[in-house]
Amino acid sequence: MIILLYENGNLLDKIMRCLIVDDDPLICDLLEHFCSKIDEIKGVTTTVSGFESINLIHNSSFDLIFLDYNLPDITGRDILDLNPSSAVIMITSNKDFAIDSYNYPKIVDYLVKPIDFPRFYKGFLRAKEFLSASQKTPEKDARLFIKEGGKLVKIKLKEVAYFKSEANYISIVFKNKKILTLMALKDLEPKLPDFFQRVHRSYIINLNMIDVIHTGAVEINKDHVPVSQRYSQELLRKIQLLN
């Protein structure tokens, strides 16, 4: 069992929960279809009612809201004035909306109808960058609680070199020690901060702990960790972002 927490008590994972608010059901369906193409988006709620969206925002937790600016029952501006904590991508037919959007820091992008997937994905990346930046400080203080017998033992994630899958267990490897806990690597991966990266079906590494990058492997604390071709490009991309 692993419990993942941050010093401020908030959980940061790579799974993004989205709300789509548009009075046009076809737009809702299109955006939901686009969301289904992105691995990080796992939970999508849609509504054609501005009033219903207010209740959803107040009673649920969303990372990203796709919000129609011109709703018949309440305007997108009215919903924005309620100051939702989510990142917001506005959906509008008004190409001049960009000027008004500067009044709302949580608006990360605006999509002008008709919407295609490349433009949608660009907006998603902006939202992802915004959310990552806003949570960067707590991410550094992330800690794991490992169940050991009848107690929970705290582990600081920044001190973990890598995780290794060993049958039904995960080996948590530090510089000078190793801990074995009962859990699947696939269940842990979505809960880890961005400075961890899957590099092999059996390994997730701390990018800040890499000493040397070889062809098909990385060296961490003199341990050679294999890197499969499937994950190599994403590994190099993340390392460039950290520099």
C-alpha positions in Angstrom: 0.0 0.0 0.0 1.3 3.5 -0.9 -0.3 6.8 0.1 1.0 9.8 -1.8 0.8 13.2 -0.2 2.3 16.7 -0.4 3.4 19.0 2.4 0.3 21.1 1.9 -2.0 18.0 1.9 -2.8 18.2 -1.8 -2.4 15.3 -4.2 -0.8 16.0 -7.5 -1.0 13.4 -10.2 -0.8 13.2 -14.0 -4.5 12.5 -14.4 -6.5 15.5 -15.6 -10.2 15.9 -14.8 -12.1 18.1 -17.3 -15.5 19.8 -17.4 -17.0 20.8 -20.8 -19.7 23.5 -20.7 -21.4 24.3 -24.0 -25.0 24.7 -25.0 -24.4 22.9 -28.2 -24.4 19.1 -27.6 -22.4 18.6 -30.8 -19.6 20.7 -29.5 -19.7 18.8 -26.2 -19.5 15.5 -28.1 -16.6 16.8 -30.2 -14.6 18.1 -27.3 -15.3 14.9 -25.3 -14.0 12.9 -28.4 -10.9 15.0 -28.5 -10.3 14.5 -24.8 -10.5 10.7 -25.3 -7.4 10.9 -27.5 -5.3 12.3 -24.7 -3.9 9.8 -22.1 -3.7 12.3 -19.3 -7.4 13.1 -19.4 -9.2 10.3 -17.6 -12.4 12.0 -16.3 -14.7 14.1 -18.5 -18.0 15.7 -17.5 -20.2 17.6 -20.0 -23.2 19.9 -19.5 -25.2 22.1 -21.8 -26.3 24.3 -18.9 -24.4 27.2 -17.4 -26.4 26.9 -14.2 -25.6 23.2 -13.9 -21.9 23.9 -14.5 -21.9 26.2 -11.4 -23.1 23.3 -9.2 -20.6 21.0 -10.8 -17.7 23.4 -10.2 -18.7 23.9 -6.6 -19.3 20.2 -5.8 -16.5 18.6 -7.9 -12.8 19.0 -8.5 -11.8 19.8 -12.1 -8.3 20.6 -13.4 -9.5 22.0 -16.7 -12.8 23.6 -17.8 -13.7 24.1 -21.5 -16.2 26.9 -21.2 -18.5 28.4 -23.8 -18.5 32.1 -23.7 -22.0 32.6 -25.0 -24.3 30.4 -22.9 -28.1 31.2 -23.1 -28.9 30.9 -19.3 -25.7 32.5 -17.9 -22.6 33.9 -19.6 -19.2 32.4 -19.5 -18.0 35.6 -18.0 -20.4 35.2 -15.1 -19.0 31.7 -14.4 -15.4 33.1 -14.6 -16.3 35.8 -12.1 -17.1 33.0 -9.6 -13.3 32.4 -9.7 -13.1 28.7 -10.3 -9.8 27.2 -9.3 -9.4 25.2 -12.5 -7.5 26.2 -15.6 -10.0 27.5 -18.3 -10.0 27.2 -22.1 -12.8 29.4 -23.5 -14.9 28.2 -26.4 -16.1 31.1 -28.5 -17.2 32.2 -32.0 -15.8 35.7 -31.3 -12.3 36.1 -32.7 -11.9 39.3 -30.7 -12.3 37.5 -27.4 -8.5 37.5 -26.8 -8.6 41.1 -25.5 -11.2 40.3 -22.9 -9.3 37.1 -21.8 -6.5 39.1 -20.3 -8.8 40.0 -17.4 -8.8 36.4 -16.3 -5.4 34.9 -15.4 -6.9 31.3 -15.3 -7.8 31.5 -19.0 -4.9 29.6 -20.6 -6.3 29.7 -24.1 -9.4 30.3 -26.2 -10.7 28.1 -29.1 -12.6 29.7 -31.9 -15.3 27.6 -33.5 -15.1 25.5 -35.7 -12.5 23.6 -33.6 -10.0 21.0 -35.0 -7.9 18.6 -33.0 -4.5 20.2 -33.6 -5.7 23.5 -32.2 -7.5 21.7 -29.3 -4.3 19.9 -28.5 -2.3 23.1 -28.4 -4.7 24.5 -25.9 -4.4 21.3 -23.8 -0.6 21.7 -23.7 -1.0 25.3 -22.5 -3.3 24.1 -19.8 -1.0 21.3 -18.8 2.0 23.8 -18.6 -0.2 26.2 -16.5 -1.2 23.5 -14.0 2.3 22.2 -13.8 3.7 25.6 -13.0 1.1 26.4 -10.4 1.9 23.1 -8.6 5.6 23.2 -8.9 6.4 24.1 -5.3 4.3 21.3 -3.7 5.7 18.8 -6.2 9.2 19.3 -4.7 7.9 18.4 -1.3 6.1 15.2 -2.3 6.4 12.3 0.0 5.2 8.7 0.0 3.8 6.8 3.0 4.7 3.1 2.8 2.7 0.7 4.8 5.1 -1.4 6.9 3.3 -3.8 9.2 0.8 -1.8 11.2 2.4 1.6 10.6 3.0 4.1 7.7 6.6 5.1 7.1 7.3 8.5 5.3 9.6 8.6 2.3 10.6 11.8 0.6 10.2 11.3 -3.2 13.1 13.6 -4.1 15.4 11.0 -2.4 14.1 8.0 -4.4 16.5 7.0 -7.2 14.1 4.7 -9.0 11.2 2.2 -8.6 11.6 -1.3 -9.9 8.8 -3.8 -10.5 9.5 -7.2 -8.9 6.5 -9.5 -9.5 3.7 -8.2 -7.2 6.1 -5.9 -5.4 7.8 -2.6 -6.0 11.4 -2.1 -5.0 12.0 1.5 -3.9 15.7 2.2 -4.4 17.6 5.0 -2.6 21.3 5.9 -2.7 22.1 3.6 0.2 19.1 1.5 0.9 16.1 -0.4 -0.7 12.5 -0.9 0.5 10.1 -3.5 -0.8 6.4 -2.8 -0.8 3.3 -4.6 -2.1 2.0 -2.7 -5.1 1.9 -2.7 -9.0 4.0 -0.2 -10.9 1.1 0.7 -13.1 -0.9 1.8 -10.0 1.9 4.0 -8.8 2.9 5.7 -12.0 -0.1 8.1 -12.4 0.4 9.4 -8.9 4.0 10.4 -9.3 5.3 14.0 -9.9 6.7 15.0 -13.3 10.3 14.5 -12.3 9.7 10.8 -12.5 9.6 9.0 -15.8 8.7 5.5 -16.9 11.7 4.2 -18.9 10.9 0.5 -19.1 8.0 -1.8 -18.2 9.8 -2.6 -15.0 11.4 0.8 -14.1 10.4 4.4 -13.2 13.3 6.7 -12.5 13.9 10.0 -10.8 15.2 12.2 -13.6 17.1 14.4 -11.1 19.1 11.3 -10.1 20.5 10.4 -13.6 24.3 10.5 -13.7 24.9 9.2 -17.3 22.7 8.4 -20.3 23.9 5.5 -22.4 22.3 4.1 -25.5 19.5 2.0 -24.1 20.2 2.7 -20.5 20.8 5.3 -17.8 23.2 5.2 -14.9 21.9 6.1 -11.4 24.2 5.7 -8.4 26.3 3.2 -10.5 23.2 1.1 -11.3 22.5 0.6 -14.9 18.7 1.0 -15.6 17.5 -0.2 -19.0 15.6 2.2 -21.2 13.3 0.7 -23.8 12.9 2.3 -27.2 9.2 2.9 -26.4 10.2 5.5 -23.7 13.5 6.9 -25.0 12.1 9.9 -26.8 9.9 11.0 -23.9 12.9 10.6 -21.6 15.0 12.9 -23.7 12.2 15.4 -24.1 11.7 15.6 -20.3 15.4 16.0 -19.6 15.5 18.9 -22.0 12.6 20.5 -20.1 14.4 20.1 -16.8 17.5 21.9 -18.0 
